[in-house]
Amino acid sequence: MLHLFVFVVLSFNCLCICFFRTYKWMFQCVIVCVDKCQWAWLCA
């Protein structure tokens, strides 16, 4: 089960959404961009 933990706005059109996986006690992050985002690597 995934729970939305936090999301950070990296730029005007790019988001980093992090989920917390309770059964493994780890974070899984997904980068969502509307267009090219030069800051995407910060969340990789």
Backbone torsions as a table, in degrees:
resi	resn	phi	psi	omega
1	MET	NA	135.8	-179.9
2	LEU	-106.7	138.4	176.9
3	HIS	-122.0	132.3	177.1
4	LEU	-67.9	118.8	-175.2
5	PHE	-99.7	-52.2	-178.5
6	VAL	-162.7	151.5	173.0
7	PHE	-133.4	142.2	-175.8
8	VAL	-123.0	131.3	177.0
9	VAL	-81.4	115.0	-177.7
10	LEU	-88.8	-31.1	178.2
11	SER	-157.2	-169.9	-176.4
12	PHE	-63.1	-29.8	-174.1
13	ASN	-133.3	24.0	-177.4
14	CYS	-136.6	134.2	179.6
15	LEU	-124.6	148.2	171.6
16	CYS	-115.6	115.3	-178.5
17	ILE	-107.9	123.3	-178.7
18	CYS	-111.3	133.3	177.4
19	PHE	-112.0	151.1	178.1
20	PHE	-109.3	118.3	-179.8
21	ARG	-91.2	105.4	-172.4
22	THR	-67.2	-32.6	-175.6
23	TYR	-75.3	-16.4	176.4
24	LYS	-117.6	-3.0	-178.9
25	TRP	51.9	52.3	179.9
26	MET	-143.9	164.2	179.3
27	PHE	-100.6	145.9	173.9
28	GLN	-128.2	121.2	-175.8
29	CYS	-109.9	143.4	179.1
30	VAL	-127.4	133.9	178.3
31	ILE	-96.3	125.5	179.4
32	VAL	-117.6	115.4	-178.7
33	CYS	-124.1	136.7	175.2
34	VAL	-79.6	-32.1	179.8
35	ASP	-144.0	-172.9	178.4
36	LYS	-60.3	136.1	-177.5
37	CYS	-127.9	114.0	-175.9
38	GLN	-73.1	-13.5	-177.7
39	TRP	-99.9	6.7	-173.9
40	ALA	-60.6	-31.3	-177.6
41	TRP	-63.7	-21.1	-179.5
42	LEU	-65.2	-21.9	-176.9
43	CYS	-108.4	-4.2	-176.5
44	ALA	-68.7	NA	NA
